[in-house]
Amino acid sequence: MAHRPEELVELLPEAEPFLAAEAAVTEPGERRGLVLVHALSGDFDSASSAALAAAHLLASLPHRTVARFDADALVDYRARRPRMTFSGDRYESFDAPDIVLSAVEDDSGEPFLLLTGPEPDYRWEGFAAAVVHLVERLGVTSAVALQAIPMPVPHTRPVTVTAHATRRQLIDGYPVYWGEMRIPGSAAALLELRLGEAGVDALGVAAHVPHYLVQATWPAASLGLLEHLGRLTGLLLPTETLREAAQANRTEIDEQIGRSSDNTAVVAALEQQYDQFTAAREGSDLLSDAGEVPSGEELGAEFERFLAEQDRRRGE
């Protein structure tokens, strides 16, 4: 059954300046090039890297909420149960999930939109249609996804990313790692596909998180995502606090790994194959055990294994 996109999202009064600006546009060239950044938390956000990057932006920059999605229709509460406060003999509060669109200003005062919250469990097509509806009404001309995925890379080397886009020109300078493959989908991936079909430039970067840190917090990946976001969009984003957090976190990880000879050996092996591969292919970094780029089938199987592990943890 078809549903209207606006059934899943409510535009708030704070959206009026964007609505008015778009209504005044008579020629495409008059649009100011508003960027939508989406950083949905979930299985494709290893180490909560994108969520941390988005939280950092909201904590560091002026912002206001311009739209709110119907999370009650989109989120499976039993799959990831919201927290409730129980005090003595009664329940006091319920932390409902929130999927919101915020208008944010970068360090130069340039506005952009930031979509945050849990990845929808239900109605992906309806969610994508609702976002496309907002894009059209608010004057968005490009959308950027922030994600993070587990990879066999060491934490001791620079954070690298996989870039993707609806047009290759949007990500010039980023390497292409593999050909056609089938991997588990995500709401963000479907959104990028639907935005491209609607004629909107859509792209994204997925930070590579060491597979042994996917359940931890790794600010280095969040920092890398914001650096690439700035490179791709021209937005001036604050990163100093994240940089300091990443440095402190690196020290903690080094100390923890240094307590185990087995862990030290694993990291050393990853460093060796990382260095060998990057020496052979400029800037490439995704390695299999043989020191080669994993095939599409291997990557898809790794994603399936990772998501199955996430489902098992939820059921515990």
C-alpha positions, 0 to 999 in steps of 0.5 A: 500500500502506497503512503504519502512521504509526509506521513513519516516526517513532520516539518517544524517551524524552524524549517521555514527559512529553508522553505522560503528560500527554495520557494523563491528560486526560479532557476536551478542556478539560484540554489545555494547548494545546500548539503544534507549529511546523514549519519544513521547509527546501526550495524553499518556504524562500526565503533559508533564512528558516524554517530560520534562524528554527528554528536560532535558536530551538534555539540560544537556548532549552532543548530536547530531541529527542522524536521522529526521522523515518526520513529515509532513507525520505523524502529523495532523496539525489541531489536534494540530496546530503548532505555527506561529509568526505574526508581524504587517502585516506579518507572520514571522516564522512557528514552524514545528513539529520535530520528531528526533533521537538524539545520547546522552552521559550520565554522564559517556560518554556512548552513547544512542539514544533518540527519541523525538517529537509529537506522530504520528497521522498517519501511526503508522505501517510505523513509527514503521517499520521505527524505527525498521529499524533504530534499526537494522542499528544502533545496538540498543539492547534494547528500553525503552519507557517513558510515563505518565498516569493519576491516582487517586494518591496524589502528596504528595506521592512518584511517582510510575510507571507501568512497561511493557516489551516484556519479564518479566525478563526485569522488575523483581522487578516491580509489576504486577497490572492487568490481560488482558484488552483493552485500547486505543493504542498509537504509543509507545505501537505499537512500543514496540510490533513490536520491540518485534516481531523483537527480540529486548528487549523493555520495558517501564515505565509510571509514575502515575500522579495525575489526578488533575495535568494532565494539569499542569507541574509536574517535580516529574514525570519527575524525577521519569521517569529518575530514573527508566530509570537509574535503568533499563538501567544502564545509569548515568543520571543527575537529580539534577536540576529536583529534585530541580524543583520538590521540588519547584513545590511541595511547589507551589502545596501545597500552591494552594491546601491549599487555598481550603478546598474541594481540601485539602479534596480530597488530604487527601482522596487520601492519606488515600487510598494510604497509606491503599493500600500500607500497604496491598500490598507492593509497589502497589498504583493504587487505586479505590474509594474503595481502591482496584486496578481498574479493566481492564474495569475501567482503560480502561474506564478512559483512554477513558474518558481522551482521549475524554477530550483531544480531546474536548480541542483540538476542543475548 
